[in-house]
Amino acid sequence: MDGDTVLVSYNYCYTGHDLKTLVVRRFFNCVAKNLVLREMTNCANQHTELPSKKRKITTLQSVADH
């Protein structure tokens, strides 16, 4: 490909793809996946934190009794 070839003209590449729509869709998918993964992680952490906190409290209570 020579350096003089224009690959992008306005919002369309040389094969006719709408670049603005492509970028917007990819960006939205990326943001949406990150939000879903963050929510899943937060939900999973809430379920696993309780036993851990209970163990810490039990350990601290047993140390305080001695």
GIFEN-V657260 format. One record per backbone hydrogen bond with DSSP energy under -0.5 kcal/mol. CO is the residue of the C=O (numbers start at 1). NH is the residue of the N-H. Records with the same first field share a line. If there is no record, write none. Layout:
BEGIN
CO=NH + NH
END
This chain:
BEGIN
2=5
5=7
7=14
9=12
11=19 + 20
12=9
13=16
17=13 + 19
18=22
19=23
20=24
21=25
22=26
23=27
24=28
25=29
26=30
27=31
28=32
29=33
30=34
31=35
32=36
33=37
34=38
35=39
36=40
37=41
38=42
39=43
40=44
41=45
42=46
43=47
44=48
45=49
46=50
48=52
49=53
50=54
51=55
52=56
53=57
54=58
55=59
56=60
57=61
58=62
59=63
60=64
61=65
62=66
END
